[in-house]
Amino acid sequence: NDAQLPSFPSAGVQTVQAVQDEVIVSLDLAKNRSVSVEDLTPYLAASNEVDPTDPMIVSLAQQVMQEFGDSKDQGELALAMTDFVSAYVTQKDLSQGFATASEVARSKQGDCTEHAVLLAAMLRVAKIPSSVAFGLVYIEDPHSAKRDGFFGFHAWTQALITRSDGTKIWQDFDAAVPSEGGFDAAHILLTTTPLADDAESVPAMLSIVQAIGTIDIEVVEAAP
C-alpha cells in the first residue's frame, strides 16, 4: 500500500511520478537537472566511513590525478577514479558488512558499498563533493536463457560536478558495476547520504530497510 512504499526522489537523471498506488520512475542519462547546494561541508569533510585525510586514500587519489593530467573536467576525473576503484578492489565479495573507505584502501576487498565509499573518499581528496547513493540495480540472471533478471539492492557514488557553464549536477558513478560512462540507467535511486558522523545519515539507511519486500518492479520501456 501507499504507506509502505519508500519515497523515490526526483534527483539527478531520475524523475518520479506517482500514479494512484504506483510510482513511475524514469531515468534519462542525457538529462541531468542542475542543483544548488548551499553547504558543501558534509560532502567534503572527513567522517568515519569516508575519510579523505587518510594518507593511503590521498596517495591513491593523487595517483589518478597525476595520470589524469591538467584537465579541469571534473566529470572526466571522477570517471577516471571510478575506473581506478573498479580495478583496485580485486577481491569482490560479500565478506565485508560495511567497511570504511580506509579499510577498503588497505584490504582491496568488498562489494558495492566498499566500492562506493572508497570512490567517495577519493573524490573528496580532489575537492569534488561526494555522497553515497543507495537503491536498486537491475542484474541479469546468468542462468536464464532469455537473459531475464531482477532488481537487487545496491550502492554507488554521486559526485557534485561543476560544468563548464558554472552549473552543478549530481552525477552518478558506479565502480562496482563497470559500464560505459561509469553508470547506466538500470539504477533506481532510493536515497543519498554524505555518510557524515551524525544522526542525519541514519534515515538514509533506514529507507533501504523499509523498502525490503514492498517493491514490485515492472520495466515498462527501455531504450536500446
C-alpha positions as MATLAB code, in Angstrom:
seq = 'NDAQLPSFPSAGVQTVQAVQDEVIVSLDLAKNRSVSVEDLTPYLAASNEVDPTDPMIVSLAQQVMQEFGDSKDQGELALAMTDFVSAYVTQKDLSQGFATASEVARSKQGDCTEHAVLLAAMLRVAKIPSSVAFGLVYIEDPHSAKRDGFFGFHAWTQALITRSDGTKIWQDFDAAVPSEGGFDAAHILLTTTPLADDAESVPAMLSIVQAIGTIDIEVVEAAP';
ca = [
       0.000    0.000    0.000;
       0.974    3.662   -0.187;
       2.187    3.794    3.415;
       4.707    1.050    2.770;
       6.177    2.457   -0.412;
       9.548    4.165    0.034;
       9.922    7.728   -1.133;
      11.595    7.642   -4.536;
      13.331   11.009   -5.111;
      13.339   13.009   -8.329;
      17.045   13.752   -8.480;
      19.870   13.705  -10.973;
      18.798   11.688  -14.014;
      15.797   10.211  -12.198;
      12.262   11.595  -12.437;
       9.420   10.193  -10.358;
       5.681   10.441  -10.907;
       3.084    8.993   -8.523;
       0.054    7.438  -10.227;
      -2.566    6.088   -7.801;
      -0.851    3.302   -5.873;
       2.102    3.092   -8.253;
       5.234    5.074   -8.883;
       6.617    5.626  -12.381;
      10.390    6.053  -12.318;
      12.080    7.409  -15.460;
      15.825    7.619  -15.996;
      17.405    9.602  -18.810;
      21.191    9.819  -18.704;
      21.109   12.681  -21.205;
      19.068   14.856  -18.858;
      20.574   15.762  -15.506;
      18.979   18.651  -13.632;
      21.207   21.353  -12.191;
      21.194   21.799   -8.425;
      22.112   24.392   -5.831;
      23.879   23.091   -2.728;
      24.400   25.825   -0.147;
      26.539   23.886    2.328;
      29.171   21.646    0.777;
      30.843   20.829    4.103;
      29.209   17.407    4.683;
      30.169   16.331    1.145;
      33.843   17.266    1.515;
      34.510   16.584    5.191;
      36.159   13.548    6.727;
      33.997   11.026    8.548;
      34.467    7.563    9.955;
      33.122    5.960    6.760;
      34.632    8.401    4.240;
      37.981    9.858    5.245;
      39.774   11.902    2.553;
      42.580   12.718    5.018;
      43.725    9.096    5.250;
      47.285    9.046    3.822;
      46.656    5.921    1.767;
      43.452    7.299    0.237;
      45.267   10.563   -0.517;
      48.010    8.572   -2.245;
      45.525    6.610   -4.369;
      43.659    9.767   -5.385;
      46.844   11.621   -6.246;
      47.952    8.705   -8.387;
      44.839    9.081  -10.537;
      45.073   12.868  -10.559;
      48.697   12.761  -11.763;
      47.863   10.284  -14.518;
      44.826   12.360  -15.498;
      46.911   15.447  -16.162;
      45.952   19.112  -16.084;
      42.404   18.826  -17.407;
      39.812   20.803  -15.469;
      36.963   18.447  -16.416;
      35.675   17.163  -13.080;
      33.380   14.629  -14.720;
      36.252   13.000  -16.600;
      38.388   12.927  -13.442;
      35.532   11.322  -11.499;
      35.181    8.721  -14.261;
      38.922    8.016  -14.129;
      38.660    7.489  -10.367;
      35.664    5.204  -10.912;
      37.669    3.032  -13.293;
      40.577    3.027  -10.847;
      38.452    1.851   -7.899;
      36.786   -0.790  -10.056;
      40.187   -2.293  -10.851;
      41.724   -1.606   -7.429;
      39.175   -3.651   -5.451;
      40.393   -7.034   -6.642;
      38.548   -9.278   -4.169;
      34.899   -8.658   -4.919;
      32.765  -10.464   -2.360;
      30.246  -10.003    0.431;
      32.665  -10.684    3.280;
      32.567   -7.057    4.472;
      29.436   -5.801    6.244;
      30.078   -2.102    5.568;
      33.789   -1.373    5.605;
      35.126    2.149    5.776;
      36.979    3.691    2.845;
      40.210    3.468    4.867;
      39.706   -0.259    5.378;
      38.947   -0.825    1.699;
      42.050    1.090    0.644;
      44.104   -1.482    2.530;
      42.130   -4.696    2.003;
      41.184   -4.136   -1.672;
      38.089   -6.150   -0.816;
      34.330   -5.751   -0.685;
      31.060   -5.391   -2.529;
      29.164   -2.376   -3.836;
      29.245   -0.407   -0.577;
      33.009   -0.740   -0.313;
      33.486    0.472   -3.893;
      31.112    3.381   -3.186;
      32.800    4.665   -0.023;
      36.324    4.408   -1.410;
      35.353    6.333   -4.537;
      33.558    8.954   -2.421;
      36.676    9.469   -0.300;
      38.973    9.754   -3.327;
      36.677   12.317   -4.924;
      36.875   14.448   -1.788;
      40.672   14.376   -1.968;
      40.252   16.013   -5.378;
      37.904   18.594   -3.793;
      34.910   17.121   -5.608;
      31.932   16.892   -3.193;
      30.570   13.362   -2.947;
      27.794   11.306   -1.433;
      26.832    7.628   -1.406;
      23.636    6.583   -3.144;
      21.507    3.613   -2.131;
      18.902    1.992   -4.312;
      18.309   -0.854   -6.713;
      20.151   -2.114   -9.760;
      18.978   -4.476  -12.486;
      21.007   -7.684  -12.543;
      20.775  -10.157  -15.387;
      20.339  -13.782  -14.333;
      23.310  -15.672  -15.847;
      21.304  -18.895  -15.695;
      18.396  -17.523  -17.733;
      18.318  -18.412  -21.429;
      16.129  -15.345  -22.033;
      18.565  -13.091  -20.134;
      15.902  -12.384  -17.547;
      16.960  -10.533  -14.451;
      15.930   -8.931  -11.199;
      16.466   -5.749   -9.185;
      18.804   -6.103   -6.208;
      19.803   -3.641   -3.517;
      22.879   -1.653   -4.418;
      25.117    1.280   -3.533;
      27.068    3.646   -5.752;
      28.621    7.117   -5.626;
      27.449   10.582   -6.597;
      29.803   13.463   -7.371;
      28.802   17.124   -7.420;
      30.237   18.145  -10.779;
      30.664   21.764  -11.840;
      30.055   22.027  -15.577;
      31.754   24.418  -17.984;
      28.860   26.872  -17.730;
      29.189   27.014  -13.944;
      26.082   24.973  -13.121;
      26.330   21.974  -10.839;
      24.866   18.487  -11.171;
      24.896   15.381   -9.035;
      26.445   12.845  -11.402;
      26.286    9.113  -10.670;
      29.280    6.758  -10.837;
      29.244    3.033  -10.112;
      32.658    1.454   -9.552;
      31.160   -1.919   -8.615;
      29.292   -2.453  -11.905;
      31.548   -1.132  -14.691;
      29.733    0.401  -17.649;
      30.434    2.944  -20.361;
      30.431    6.383  -18.798;
      30.622    4.927  -15.278;
      26.859    4.498  -14.908;
      23.799    3.155  -16.703;
      20.032    3.594  -16.483;
      19.499    0.250  -14.732;
      19.784    2.005  -11.351;
      16.818    3.198   -9.270;
      17.716    5.734   -6.599;
      16.130    5.471   -3.155;
      18.270    7.834   -1.114;
      21.651    9.514   -0.782;
      23.823   10.415    2.183;
      27.217   12.074    2.713;
      27.808    9.469    5.460;
      28.655   12.167    7.968;
      29.271   11.303   11.598;
      25.837   12.406   12.766;
      22.333   11.069   13.215;
      21.131   12.521    9.905;
      22.730    9.663    7.969;
      20.638    7.058    9.781;
      17.305    7.777    7.990;
      19.028    7.200    4.659;
      19.921    3.676    5.690;
      16.505    3.028    7.228;
      14.758    3.838    3.959;
      16.525    0.870    2.392;
      15.270   -1.424    5.138;
      11.769   -0.004    4.675;
      11.846   -0.910    1.006;
      12.578   -4.591    1.542;
       9.601   -6.658    0.496;
       7.457   -3.660   -0.510;
       8.526   -3.091   -4.109;
       7.203   -4.871   -7.177;
       9.014   -3.543  -10.269;
       7.943   -3.784  -13.877;
      10.141   -2.479  -16.697;
       7.724   -0.621  -18.962;
      10.138    0.679  -21.585;
      13.876    0.576  -22.141;
      15.795    2.395  -24.854;
      18.176    0.284  -26.963;
];
